[in-house]
Amino acid sequence: MPLTSAGSQPYRADIDGLRAVAVVSVLLFHAGFARFKGGFVGVDVFFVISGYLIAGIILRELADGRFSLIRFYERRVRRIAPALLVTIALVLVAGAWLFPPDQFENLGQSVSATTLFVSNMFFYADSGYFSVTAEMKPLLHTWSLGVEEQFYLLFPLLLVASRRWLGRRFLWVLVLTGLGSLGLSALRTGASPNAAFYWLPFRAWELLLGAGVATWNVNVVSERLRNALVSGGLAGIVASVILFSRATVFPGVAAALPTLGAVAVILGGSEPSTASRLLGVRPIAFLGRISYSLYLLHWPVFLFARRLAIVDLTTVDKLLLLGLTLGLSILSWRFVEQPFRSSATLDRVRLFRVAACAAAIVAGLGVLVWATHGMPGRSSVFASETLGTLSAAEEAAWNPCNRRLPDAGLPPCALGHGTAPTLAVWGDSHALAFGPSIDALAVARGGSGVIATWDNCPPLLGVMAGRDNAACTHFNESVLRYLAGHPEVQTVMLISRWSFYESGPPERVNRLPINLVDLQQPSAFGNNAEVFARGIRRTVQALVDLRRRVLLVTPVPEIGFDVPSAYTSAFRTGREVTRIVGLTRQEYDQRTRGVRALFLSLASPERGVEVVRVEGRLCDDAMCRIIDQESGRSLYRDSHHLSRFGADYAAASFDGLFHSAGR
C-alpha cells in the first residue's frame, strides 16, 4: 500500500477517513466478497493521498528554507521500515512451516526484492510456466510499496530542481510529467497490462495528481461545493469498487475515476464541511491511521488461511479473518509503528544503522532460501518426488525449452535420441509439462522428436491469444513454418490447456479469462468458443495439408486449487492426504464437453487425425485423481499442470506414439 506521512502538516481527519475507505476496499476485494470486485482501486486512491501529503510537506519545508533530503528519507524509514520488516519476517517463518520448496524459494526471492523496494519489478518479471501463481505469493501486495519508494527516490529531486530553476513555473514540470505518464499508461494498458500495472512510469501520474493538488493549494470557499466534492468523490470511488472487476482494462484511463474521486474528496475537505466531518469521525479515521498495518497484514493472513483450509472460505471465515487482521494491525500500529515515529526512540544515526542491519538480515535470509532452492530438507514431506514439484535440475533442464522461436534461430528442443525427429509436440505449458515424460518414452522406444511450447499460448492458427498476443501469434506461425520445412516430422501432437481458452478459467479459480480474437475475422466479435473452434480447425487443416498425422490430446483435469499446497496443508493439520477431494468426473465432463465434442468431430482416420484421451488414465467414473493412492505422490505440480509423476502416469495413453510415424 502506498504510504503517507503527515509530517508538520495540519492534521486532517477526513484524509484518514479517505485512507480507511481505500484500505477497506482492498481488504474486501482480497477477502473475496463479490460485491467489491473492483476494490483494487483502493491502491490508486492511496497513491493520490500519498502524492498530496508528501508534496505538501516538501513544499512547506522548501518555503521555510528547511528542506533536507536526509530528513525526508529519515521520515520515510521511520514510517515504512519497522512494520514492513516485521511483516516480512513473520511471512518468512510461516512460509518455512507451510510452503513446499518451489514456493518457499519464490518467497525467498520476493523477500529480497521487497526489502530492496523492487518487488514490483520482481512480480512483473516472475511469470511463465515455472512461476508461482499469485495465490501463492504472500508478499505480492508489496508491489505498491516498490512503486511509491521508487517514485520518492526521484520526486524530491525533481521538485527541488524544477522549483529552483523555474520558479513558479515548476508546476508545468509536474503537469507535463504526469500527462506523459498517463499517456503511457493509456497506450500500454491494453497491449502490456502487467507492465502498466506494476511499473512506475505507468503509475507515476497518480502520485503526481495528488502532488498537483498540494501545489495548487486551493481552498474551496462554498460549503455547499465542498459537500458536493466530498460526496461526489466518494461516489466515484465506490462506483469503481462496485462496477470494476478483474476484466476491467486497468489502470489506464479507467484509473481516472477513483483517482479523480480522491482528488475531489481532498479538495472538498480543504475546510471543514458536513461531508468531511462525517468522513473523519473517530472510528473511521482510526482505520485510516492503522491502514498501513492493515494493508501489510491482510494479504498474508488470508493467503495462509486459504492454504490451510484448502476448500473455499465461507462468509463467516472471511469475517473472522477480517477481525483477526484488524486485531493484529492494531498491535502492529501500537507496538511496531508508533515507537519508531519519534526520534526519542532512536536518533537518526542509530535509526539508519538499525534499519540497514535489519534489512540486510531479512534480505540475506531471503537470499539463503533462494540459494538453497527452498530448503527442501526442512521435512521429508517437502521432497519434490512426493509433492510433484520440479527439482532444481529439472527446472534448469526444461525451462529453456519454452518460448523458442524457430524463425529466430532457436529450433525446438530435442526429445529422445536426438536423431531425425519423427514427432513434434506443439502447445503451451501443458505440453511442456509432458515434455520429460515423452522424452523418456522416446528414449525407451528408440524414437526421436522435438517439443515447441509457449506458455499461455494455444496452438490456434489465425487466432490472437495469450498474454503476449503478438508473440503468441508469431510463435504459432513460426512452428508451422518449421514443420513445413521438416518433412521427417510425420506426427504432430497438440497439447494445451484447451478448456481455459475455450470457456475460461474454472469457477473456483479467481482469474481473468484470455480473450481470443480471430485475425481472419477481426470485426466478428464472436465468443471464445467460436473463435477457438475456428482456430483449432485451421491448425488441424494446415497439418493435414502438410500430410502429417495429428494427435489431439484431450484436456488435463483442472483441479482448481494448488495440489502440492493442499498436500502440505493436510500434512501440517493432521488430515489424511489421500482423502483430499479433487475434481469429480461429472465436473470434468461438463467443463470439457465442448472441447471433446469438437475434437471428436475433427477425428478422421482417413485424414490421419486422432484423439488421445488422457482423462481415461487420470479419472475413473467418479473422480479425477490428484494423489496416487498407492505411493501417496502428487499427480499435479500446481492446480492444473501435471507433475513429472503425473505426466508419466498419463503418458500411458500415448501407447504406440513412436511405432506409427505416419500414414
TORVEXTI-424383 format. One line per field, with one value per residue (C-alpha): x negated, y, z negated; residue in one letter. Coordinates in nm, 3 decimals, always signed. Example, Ala and Ser with C-alpha at 12.3 -4.5 7.8 and 13.67 -1.06 7.14 Angstrom:
// residues 2
X	[-1.230, -1.367]
Y	[-0.450, -0.106]
Z	[-0.780, -0.714]
res	[a, s]
***
This chain:
// residues 663
X	[+0.000, -0.131, -0.227, -0.165, -0.320, -0.160, -0.488, -0.434, -0.114, +0.204, +0.391, +0.695, +0.919, +1.105, +0.790, +0.754, +1.118, +1.028, +0.745, +1.000, +1.223, +0.923, +0.793, +1.138, +1.195, +0.875, +0.948, +1.298, +1.167, +0.891, +1.128, +1.332, +1.661, +1.823, +1.981, +1.636, +1.471, +1.317, +1.167, +0.816, +0.872, +0.804, +0.433, +0.485, +0.660, +0.359, +0.127, +0.317, +0.322, -0.049, -0.138, +0.074, -0.068, -0.433, -0.437, -0.272, -0.540, -0.824, -0.675, -0.621, -0.974, -1.113, -0.915, -1.056, -1.408, -1.445, -1.400, -1.654, -1.675, -1.826, -1.536, -1.291, -1.431, -1.453, -1.078, -1.026, -1.236, -1.052, -0.717, -0.790, -1.067, -0.954, -0.613, -0.733, -1.034, -0.829, -0.566, -0.830, -0.987, -0.650, -0.571, -0.909, -0.851, -0.502, -0.632, -0.908, -0.644, -0.394, -0.541, -0.683, -1.033, -0.942, -0.702, -0.940, -1.219, -0.994, -0.912, -1.284, -1.325, -1.031, -1.161, -1.487, -1.304, -1.059, -1.335, -1.508, -1.176, -1.186, -0.909, -0.700, -0.979, -1.017, -0.648, -0.630, -0.923, -0.806, -0.574, -0.563, -0.529, -0.772, -0.648, -0.438, -0.078, +0.047, +0.241, -0.091, -0.276, -0.226, -0.421, -0.255, -0.073, -0.403, -0.439, -0.276, -0.550, -0.806, -0.627, -0.599, -0.953, -1.097, -0.887, -1.019, -1.378, -1.322, -1.034, -1.204, -1.498, -1.262, -1.060, -1.360, -1.542, -1.241, -1.134, -1.486, -1.536, -1.183, -1.039, -0.661, -0.655, -0.781, -0.418, -0.439, -0.708, -0.467, -0.181, -0.381, -0.540, -0.200, -0.038, -0.324, -0.282, +0.095, +0.045, -0.197, +0.044, +0.335, +0.127, -0.029, +0.254, +0.421, +0.103, -0.104, +0.134, -0.122, -0.380, -0.119, -0.009, -0.348, -0.590, -0.646, -0.636, -0.276, -0.171, -0.358, -0.071, +0.147, -0.108, -0.168, +0.206, +0.202, -0.116, +0.055, +0.341, +0.090, -0.089, +0.233, +0.331, +0.694, +0.935, +1.297, +1.494, +1.851, +1.955, +2.219, +1.950, +1.723, +2.001, +2.067, +1.699, +1.660, +1.987, +1.921, +1.563, +1.669, +1.940, +1.678, +1.457, +1.747, +1.869, +1.522, +1.519, +1.859, +1.851, +1.488, +1.356, +1.052, +1.189, +1.162, +0.879, +0.674, +0.504, +0.506, +0.791, +1.015, +0.799, +0.911, +1.245, +1.111, +0.813, +1.021, +1.266, +0.981, +0.883, +1.241, +1.251, +0.919, +1.028, +1.368, +1.205, +0.982, +1.213, +1.446, +1.788, +2.065, +1.943, +1.576, +1.667, +1.863, +1.569, +1.339, +1.540, +1.315, +1.380, +1.335, +1.030, +0.876, +0.899, +0.713, +0.443, +0.377, +0.426, +0.057, +0.052, +0.393, +0.264, -0.061, +0.103, +0.433, +0.300, +0.070, +0.346, +0.597, +0.341, +0.220, +0.578, +0.682, +0.379, +0.470, +0.841, +0.781, +1.152, +1.311, +1.359, +1.713, +1.853, +1.813, +1.449, +1.386, +1.543, +1.340, +1.022, +1.105, +1.142, +0.809, +0.642, +0.786, +0.657, +0.309, +0.298, +0.382, +0.098, -0.139, -0.040, -0.074, -0.389, -0.578, -0.479, -0.430, -0.753, -0.969, -0.782, -0.963, -1.336, -1.313, -1.321, -1.616, -1.806, -1.873, -2.213, -2.104, -1.781, -1.970, -2.211, -1.939, -1.724, -2.019, -2.119, -1.763, -1.707, -2.037, -1.943, -1.597, -1.724, -2.005, -1.756, -1.566, -1.882, -1.961, -1.617, -1.659, -2.012, -1.910, -1.612, -1.357, -1.536, -1.380, -1.544, -1.300, -1.085, -1.055, -0.708, -0.868, -1.056, -0.991, -0.925, -0.639, -0.481, -0.528, -0.711, -1.009, -1.357, -1.614, -1.780, -1.452, -1.365, -1.710, -1.681, -1.332, -1.281, -1.500, -1.274, -0.989, -0.945, -1.187, -1.121, -1.239, -1.234, -1.482, -1.730, -1.602, -1.483, -1.258, -1.425, -1.506, -1.329, -1.465, -1.779, -1.823, -1.837, -1.597, -1.273, -0.952, -0.734, -0.664, -0.487, -0.326, -0.139, -0.153, -0.284, -0.064, -0.264, -0.588, -0.468, -0.453, -0.799, -1.012, -0.770, -0.758, -1.136, -1.171, -0.921, -1.122, -1.447, -1.289, -1.147, -1.430, -1.239, -1.318, -1.114, -1.102, -0.894, -0.778, -0.593, -0.499, -0.324, +0.028, +0.031, +0.262, +0.171, +0.455, +0.363, +0.514, +0.609, +0.463, +0.444, +0.240, +0.095, -0.168, +0.075, -0.159, -0.435, -0.193, -0.067, -0.423, -0.525, -0.247, -0.320, -0.689, -0.622, -0.409, -0.687, -0.934, -0.712, -0.671, -1.049, -1.100, -0.902, -1.072, -0.842, -0.546, -0.338, -0.230, -0.084, +0.120, +0.140, +0.281, +0.497, +0.783, +1.080, +0.925, +0.915, +1.245, +1.461, +1.246, +1.098, +1.273, +1.541, +1.338, +1.037, +1.036, +0.854, +0.922, +1.009, +0.796, +0.996, +0.945, +0.950, +0.995, +0.739, +0.917, +1.249, +1.148, +1.480, +1.677, +1.680, +1.771, +1.734, +1.423, +1.579, +1.649, +1.304, +1.142, +1.324, +1.214, +0.855, +0.818, +0.979, +0.724, +0.437, +0.557, +0.624, +0.280, +0.117, +0.332, +0.230, -0.132, -0.040, -0.108, +0.055, +0.232, +0.292, +0.536, +0.478, +0.787, +0.771, +0.592, +0.838, +0.807, +0.834, +0.898, +0.658, +0.285, +0.239, -0.111, +0.014, +0.314, +0.078, -0.145, +0.154, +0.311, -0.018, -0.057, +0.301, +0.301, +0.552, +0.531, +0.353, +0.520, +0.863, +0.818, +1.110, +1.014, +1.249, +1.550, +1.574, +1.904, +1.736, +1.461, +1.705, +1.917, +1.621, +1.458, +1.774, +1.730, +1.363, +1.402, +1.704, +1.506, +1.206, +1.426, +1.582, +1.232, +1.114, +1.075, +0.865, +0.860, +0.713, +0.480, +0.646, +0.683, +0.798, +0.584, +0.793, +0.573, +0.870, +0.903, +0.581, +0.645, +1.013, +1.242, +1.621, +1.648, +1.338, +1.032, +0.735, +0.487, +0.289, +0.172, +0.331, +0.053, -0.252, -0.088, -0.262, -0.102, +0.010, +0.001, -0.265, -0.004, +0.369, +0.364, +0.011, -0.073, -0.378, -0.651, -0.500, -0.152, -0.271, -0.442, -0.117, +0.093, -0.161, -0.049, +0.225, -0.043, -0.100, -0.230, -0.346, -0.682, -0.562, -0.339, -0.514, -0.285, -0.034]
Y	[+0.000, +0.346, +0.527, +0.874, +1.083, +1.381, +1.542, +1.900, +1.925, +2.023, +1.705, +1.629, +1.354, +1.338, +1.220, +0.943, +0.867, +0.853, +0.616, +0.398, +0.388, +0.286, +0.013, -0.135, -0.154, -0.351, -0.577, -0.667, -0.731, -0.963, -1.133, -1.236, -1.054, -1.044, -0.700, -0.543, -0.694, -0.357, -0.298, -0.297, +0.072, +0.145, +0.135, +0.411, +0.622, +0.572, +0.689, +1.018, +1.068, +0.996, +1.239, +1.510, +1.477, +1.426, +1.708, +1.936, +1.859, +1.920, +2.245, +2.385, +2.299, +2.450, +2.766, +2.782, +2.711, +2.399, +2.112, +1.831, +1.513, +1.332, +1.433, +1.341, +0.987, +0.957, +1.012, +0.751, +0.495, +0.561, +0.525, +0.223, +0.000, -0.128, -0.271, -0.391, -0.580, -0.739, -0.849, -0.996, -1.186, -1.331, -1.432, -1.599, -1.803, -1.906, -1.995, -2.210, -2.407, -2.447, -2.386, -2.661, -2.592, -2.420, -2.180, -2.119, -2.047, -1.796, -1.642, -1.605, -1.417, -1.188, -1.123, -0.987, -0.786, -0.638, -0.540, -0.353, -0.194, -0.354, -0.608, -0.452, -0.533, -0.883, -0.970, -0.833, -1.049, -1.356, -1.506, -1.812, -2.186, -2.222, -1.924, -1.949, -1.833, -1.513, -1.707, -1.849, -1.516, -1.371, -1.053, -0.981, -0.678, -0.504, -0.414, -0.079, -0.005, -0.058, +0.186, +0.451, +0.429, +0.439, +0.749, +0.912, +0.849, +1.081, +1.312, +1.530, +1.589, +1.678, +1.912, +2.089, +2.129, +2.247, +2.493, +2.637, +2.675, +2.757, +2.944, +2.941, +2.773, +2.449, +2.329, +2.275, +2.012, +1.816, +1.863, +1.754, +1.460, +1.349, +1.377, +1.181, +0.904, +0.896, +0.877, +0.587, +0.410, +0.453, +0.327, +0.027, -0.099, -0.286, -0.420, -0.486, -0.490, -0.638, -0.370, -0.095, -0.235, -0.283, -0.029, +0.321, +0.508, +0.396, +0.474, +0.798, +1.014, +0.903, +1.021, +1.337, +1.403, +1.422, +1.632, +1.872, +1.921, +2.012, +2.250, +2.411, +2.464, +2.561, +2.630, +2.581, +2.865, +2.743, +2.478, +2.352, +2.296, +2.129, +1.888, +1.816, +1.749, +1.510, +1.328, +1.311, +1.196, +0.917, +0.817, +0.787, +0.568, +0.348, +0.316, +0.197, -0.059, -0.198, -0.170, -0.250, -0.607, -0.805, -0.783, -0.402, -0.270, -0.121, +0.106, +0.325, +0.571, +0.366, +0.467, +0.826, +0.757, +0.654, +0.892, +1.196, +1.087, +1.102, +1.448, +1.568, +1.444, +1.612, +1.943, +1.924, +1.883, +2.190, +2.346, +2.154, +2.062, +1.824, +1.556, +1.583, +1.575, +1.253, +1.104, +1.198, +1.059, +0.885, +0.513, +0.571, +0.793, +0.532, +0.272, +0.520, +0.567, +0.191, +0.144, +0.072, -0.225, -0.334, -0.339, -0.516, -0.793, -0.865, -1.042, -1.285, -1.361, -1.452, -1.634, -1.862, -1.920, -2.028, -2.254, -2.429, -2.453, -2.596, -2.552, -2.213, -1.986, -1.928, -1.583, -1.650, -1.749, -1.426, -1.212, -1.386, -1.333, -0.965, -0.942, -1.119, -0.883, -0.583, -0.709, -0.783, -0.445, -0.258, -0.440, -0.365, +0.003, +0.040, -0.161, -0.153, +0.159, +0.413, +0.365, +0.440, +0.751, +0.962, +1.035, +0.977, +0.603, +0.614, +0.915, +0.949, +0.781, +0.484, +0.456, +0.424, +0.173, -0.043, -0.027, -0.115, -0.410, -0.541, -0.504, -0.681, -0.971, -1.011, -0.978, -1.221, -1.478, -1.438, -1.498, -1.805, -1.954, -1.874, -2.017, -2.344, -2.386, -2.354, -2.564, -2.900, -3.062, -2.889, -3.203, -3.526, -3.416, -3.136, -3.376, -3.287, -3.653, -3.662, -3.326, -3.348, -3.017, -2.973, -3.026, -2.756, -2.981, -3.045, -2.677, -2.586, -2.851, -2.775, -2.404, -2.314, -2.525, -2.278, -1.976, -2.080, -1.922, -2.132, -1.820, -1.657, -1.943, -2.121, -2.464, -2.670, -2.878, -3.236, -3.536, -3.887, -3.986, -3.654, -3.809, -3.716, -3.639, -3.813, -3.643, -3.281, -3.180, -2.838, -2.642, -2.431, -2.505, -2.816, -2.955, -2.863, -3.049, -3.364, -3.298, -3.506, -3.799, -3.803, -3.765, -4.073, -4.261, -4.175, -4.291, -4.619, -4.693, -4.567, -4.268, -3.901, -3.586, -3.215, -3.001, -2.645, -2.461, -2.109, -2.070, -1.923, -1.969, -2.234, -2.374, -2.194, -2.059, -1.728, -1.651, -1.389, -1.539, -1.539, -1.257, -1.181, -1.159, -1.074, -1.304, -1.597, -1.546, -1.521, -1.835, -2.047, -1.928, -1.996, -2.352, -2.422, -2.299, -2.518, -2.823, -2.738, -2.736, -3.065, -3.337, -3.604, -3.491, -3.711, -3.688, -3.370, -3.391, -3.089, -3.039, -2.733, -2.609, -2.625, -2.562, -2.246, -2.086, -2.228, -2.145, -1.952, -2.049, -2.296, -2.141, -2.182, -2.001, -1.622, -1.542, -1.347, -1.536, -1.483, -1.324, -1.485, -1.272, -1.423, -1.244, -1.353, -1.213, -0.929, -0.750, -1.056, -1.036, -1.400, -1.567, -1.762, -2.099, -1.994, -1.841, -2.141, -2.380, -2.186, -2.171, -2.542, -2.633, -2.416, -2.578, -2.930, -2.849, -2.692, -3.004, -3.233, -3.029, -3.096, -3.469, -3.500, -3.734, -3.519, -3.623, -3.408, -3.465, -3.405, -3.159, -3.247, -3.209, -2.866, -2.912, -2.552, -2.542, -2.592, -2.963, -2.956, -2.680, -2.890, -3.179, -2.982, -2.818, -3.157, -3.281, -2.979, -3.005, -3.381, -3.461, -3.774, -3.671, -3.929, -3.803, -3.462, -3.420, -3.315, -3.295, -3.516, -3.688, -3.513, -3.173, -3.269, -3.392, -3.080, -2.844, -3.019, -3.116, -2.851, -2.925, -3.302, -3.281, -3.056, -3.292, -3.592, -3.404, -3.344, -3.703, -3.889, -4.200, -4.117, -3.773, -3.902, -3.707, -3.893, -3.805, -3.914, -3.930, -3.871, -3.848, -4.225, -4.252, -3.965, -4.017, -4.307, -4.298, -4.097, -3.882, -3.736, -3.830, -3.580, -3.817, -4.166, -4.390, -4.649, -4.422, -4.112, -3.898, -3.592, -3.614, -3.233, -2.967, -2.693, -2.663, -2.777, -2.875, -3.241, -3.326, -3.539, -3.839, -3.741, -3.689, -4.030, -4.177, -4.009, -4.081, -4.442, -4.304, -4.241, -4.608, -4.656, -4.296, -4.392, -4.707, -4.540, -4.240, -4.153, -4.265]
Z	[+0.000, +0.079, -0.237, -0.362, -0.631, -0.791, -0.894, -1.005, -0.801, -0.990, -1.074, -0.859, -0.996, -0.665, -0.488, -0.744, -0.663, -0.293, -0.380, -0.559, -0.251, -0.041, -0.270, -0.338, +0.039, +0.082, -0.216, -0.097, +0.254, +0.138, -0.106, +0.197, +0.142, +0.486, +0.445, +0.404, +0.711, +0.802, +0.458, +0.604, +0.688, +0.321, +0.406, +0.663, +0.400, +0.172, +0.447, +0.473, +0.096, +0.074, +0.353, +0.190, -0.161, -0.066, +0.188, -0.068, -0.326, -0.080, +0.049, -0.300, -0.405, -0.086, -0.150, -0.504, -0.378, -0.592, -0.347, -0.386, -0.182, -0.479, -0.700, -0.424, -0.394, -0.771, -0.788, -0.517, -0.703, -1.031, -0.857, -0.639, -0.767, -1.111, -1.020, -0.679, -0.814, -1.092, -0.840, -0.609, -0.899, -1.005, -0.646, -0.613, -0.930, -0.817, -0.472, -0.620, -0.808, -0.524, -0.179, +0.043, +0.181, +0.509, +0.338, +0.049, +0.296, +0.472, +0.134, +0.064, +0.390, +0.314, -0.039, +0.102, +0.369, +0.118, -0.124, +0.160, +0.275, +0.618, +0.561, +0.838, +1.084, +0.942, +0.962, +1.315, +1.424, +1.229, +1.488, +1.707, +1.665, +1.378, +1.178, +0.863, +0.903, +0.740, +0.476, +0.354, +0.313, -0.037, +0.045, +0.379, +0.240, +0.163, +0.531, +0.447, +0.191, +0.464, +0.695, +0.427, +0.292, +0.643, +0.700, +0.384, +0.480, +0.776, +0.688, +0.423, +0.657, +0.943, +0.724, +0.571, +0.903, +1.104, +0.832, +0.809, +1.185, +1.300, +1.004, +1.004, +1.344, +1.187, +1.179, +1.555, +1.498, +1.279, +1.526, +1.830, +1.647, +1.520, +1.863, +2.015, +1.757, +1.810, +2.185, +2.149, +1.917, +2.158, +2.451, +2.278, +2.058, +2.342, +2.503, +2.188, +1.889, +1.650, +1.728, +1.698, +1.364, +1.199, +1.344, +1.206, +1.542, +1.590, +1.232, +1.160, +1.286, +0.994, +0.737, +0.940, +0.945, +0.566, +0.575, +0.817, +0.571, +0.298, +0.533, +0.644, +0.279, +0.346, +0.062, +0.169, +0.014, +0.058, -0.194, +0.048, +0.310, +0.051, -0.044, +0.323, +0.390, +0.098, +0.172, +0.545, +0.493, +0.259, +0.507, +0.780, +0.563, +0.452, +0.811, +0.913, +0.632, +0.730, +1.109, +1.189, +1.191, +1.297, +1.650, +1.648, +1.864, +1.583, +1.487, +1.800, +1.840, +1.610, +1.312, +1.361, +1.188, +0.843, +0.856, +0.952, +0.683, +0.430, +0.561, +0.516, +0.156, +0.075, +0.231, +0.062, -0.276, -0.242, -0.500, -0.733, -0.596, -0.691, -0.450, -0.550, -0.921, -0.867, -0.681, -0.967, -1.259, -1.508, -1.425, -1.051, -1.099, -1.327, -1.049, -0.834, -1.096, -1.111, -0.736, -0.670, -0.908, -0.781, -0.427, -0.512, -0.715, -0.542, -0.232, -0.419, -0.671, -0.400, -0.187, -0.466, -0.585, -0.236, -0.218, -0.543, -0.460, -0.108, -0.029, +0.033, -0.269, -0.389, -0.461, -0.834, -0.775, -0.588, -0.859, -1.129, -0.928, -0.886, -1.263, -1.311, -1.064, -1.249, -1.583, -1.450, -1.279, -1.597, -1.773, -1.485, -1.482, -1.858, -1.926, -1.595, -1.402, -1.680, -1.880, -1.578, -1.466, -1.724, -1.738, -2.113, -2.043, -1.803, -1.680, -1.308, -1.304, -1.512, -1.311, -0.983, -1.134, -1.287, -0.973, -0.749, -0.967, -0.995, -0.621, -0.548, -0.776, -0.625, -0.267, -0.349, -0.476, -0.152, +0.049, -0.164, -0.096, +0.273, +0.294, +0.124, +0.361, +0.084, -0.177, -0.082, -0.386, -0.624, -0.621, -0.426, -0.315, -0.114, +0.113, +0.477, +0.565, +0.315, +0.392, +0.766, +0.783, +1.010, +0.879, +0.947, +1.207, +1.391, +1.392, +1.526, +1.796, +1.923, +1.869, +2.172, +2.395, +2.351, +2.579, +2.852, +3.192, +3.488, +3.706, +3.469, +3.495, +3.184, +3.302, +3.074, +2.804, +2.897, +2.744, +2.727, +2.914, +3.095, +3.441, +3.722, +3.533, +3.630, +3.365, +3.276, +2.954, +3.003, +2.738, +2.424, +2.074, +2.051, +2.342, +2.166, +1.856, +2.069, +2.215, +1.971, +1.991, +2.372, +2.375, +2.152, +2.368, +2.681, +2.520, +2.408, +2.752, +2.966, +3.101, +3.156, +3.154, +3.081, +2.846, +2.924, +2.646, +2.545, +2.212, +2.221, +2.598, +2.750, +3.095, +3.272, +3.614, +3.716, +3.356, +3.127, +2.781, +2.465, +2.261, +2.525, +2.813, +3.099, +2.971, +2.944, +3.299, +3.430, +3.240, +3.388, +3.741, +3.682, +3.565, +3.871, +4.099, +3.910, +3.965, +4.333, +4.368, +4.181, +4.360, +4.145, +3.860, +3.951, +3.631, +3.454, +3.105, +2.994, +2.616, +2.442, +2.159, +2.406, +2.176, +2.033, +2.377, +2.494, +2.191, +1.941, +1.603, +1.370, +1.150, +0.833, +0.983, +0.946, +1.266, +1.583, +1.900, +2.208, +2.486, +2.825, +3.140, +3.485, +3.701, +4.017, +3.897, +3.661, +3.700, +3.595, +3.217, +3.155, +2.821, +2.727, +2.811, +3.170, +3.222, +3.056, +3.292, +3.600, +3.474, +3.399, +3.732, +3.912, +3.723, +3.797, +4.162, +4.204, +4.064, +4.279, +4.583, +4.484, +4.473, +4.104, +3.858, +3.597, +3.235, +3.039, +2.666, +2.454, +2.163, +1.842, +1.549, +1.384, +1.009, +0.909, +0.615, +0.577, +0.514, +0.353, +0.122, +0.027, -0.034, -0.274, -0.442, -0.507, -0.649, -0.879, -1.007, -1.054, -0.780, -0.566, -0.247, -0.024, -0.130, +0.031, +0.267, +0.618, +0.916, +0.984, +1.321, +1.374, +1.325, +1.568, +1.832, +1.802, +1.828, +2.124, +2.314, +2.585, +2.647, +2.656, +2.890, +3.123, +3.120, +3.197, +3.489, +3.629, +3.583, +3.911, +3.975, +4.345, +4.277, +4.006, +3.721, +3.391, +3.040, +2.742, +2.423, +2.119, +1.884, +1.910, +1.710, +1.469, +1.392, +1.305, +1.327, +1.006, +0.953, +1.123, +0.910, +0.769, +0.544, +0.635, +0.375, +0.372, +0.345, +0.195, +0.460, +0.616, +0.978, +1.010, +0.965, +0.913, +0.983, +1.346, +1.461, +1.420, +1.213, +1.364, +1.188, +1.308, +1.664, +1.659, +1.531, +1.803, +2.077, +2.077, +2.303, +2.565, +2.637, +2.992, +3.021, +3.168, +3.350, +3.608, +3.753, +4.039, +4.296]
res	[m, p, l, t, s, a, g, s, q, p, y, r, a, d, i, d, g, l, r, a, v, a, v, v, s, v, l, l, f, h, a, g, f, a, r, f, k, g, g, f, v, g, v, d, v, f, f, v, i, s, g, y, l, i, a, g, i, i, l, r, e, l, a, d, g, r, f, s, l, i, r, f, y, e, r, r, v, r, r, i, a, p, a, l, l, v, t, i, a, l, v, l, v, a, g, a, w, l, f, p, p, d, q, f, e, n, l, g, q, s, v, s, a, t, t, l, f, v, s, n, m, f, f, y, a, d, s, g, y, f, s, v, t, a, e, m, k, p, l, l, h, t, w, s, l, g, v, e, e, q, f, y, l, l, f, p, l, l, l, v, a, s, r, r, w, l, g, r, r, f, l, w, v, l, v, l, t, g, l, g, s, l, g, l, s, a, l, r, t, g, a, s, p, n, a, a, f, y, w, l, p, f, r, a, w, e, l, l, l, g, a, g, v, a, t, w, n, v, n, v, v, s, e, r, l, r, n, a, l, v, s, g, g, l, a, g, i, v, a, s, v, i, l, f, s, r, a, t, v, f, p, g, v, a, a, a, l, p, t, l, g, a, v, a, v, i, l, g, g, s, e, p, s, t, a, s, r, l, l, g, v, r, p, i, a, f, l, g, r, i, s, y, s, l, y, l, l, h, w, p, v, f, l, f, a, r, r, l, a, i, v, d, l, t, t, v, d, k, l, l, l, l, g, l, t, l, g, l, s, i, l, s, w, r, f, v, e, q, p, f, r, s, s, a, t, l, d, r, v, r, l, f, r, v, a, a, c, a, a, a, i, v, a, g, l, g, v, l, v, w, a, t, h, g, m, p, g, r, s, s, v, f, a, s, e, t, l, g, t, l, s, a, a, e, e, a, a, w, n, p, c, n, r, r, l, p, d, a, g, l, p, p, c, a, l, g, h, g, t, a, p, t, l, a, v, w, g, d, s, h, a, l, a, f, g, p, s, i, d, a, l, a, v, a, r, g, g, s, g, v, i, a, t, w, d, n, c, p, p, l, l, g, v, m, a, g, r, d, n, a, a, c, t, h, f, n, e, s, v, l, r, y, l, a, g, h, p, e, v, q, t, v, m, l, i, s, r, w, s, f, y, e, s, g, p, p, e, r, v, n, r, l, p, i, n, l, v, d, l, q, q, p, s, a, f, g, n, n, a, e, v, f, a, r, g, i, r, r, t, v, q, a, l, v, d, l, r, r, r, v, l, l, v, t, p, v, p, e, i, g, f, d, v, p, s, a, y, t, s, a, f, r, t, g, r, e, v, t, r, i, v, g, l, t, r, q, e, y, d, q, r, t, r, g, v, r, a, l, f, l, s, l, a, s, p, e, r, g, v, e, v, v, r, v, e, g, r, l, c, d, d, a, m, c, r, i, i, d, q, e, s, g, r, s, l, y, r, d, s, h, h, l, s, r, f, g, a, d, y, a, a, a, s, f, d, g, l, f, h, s, a, g, r]
***
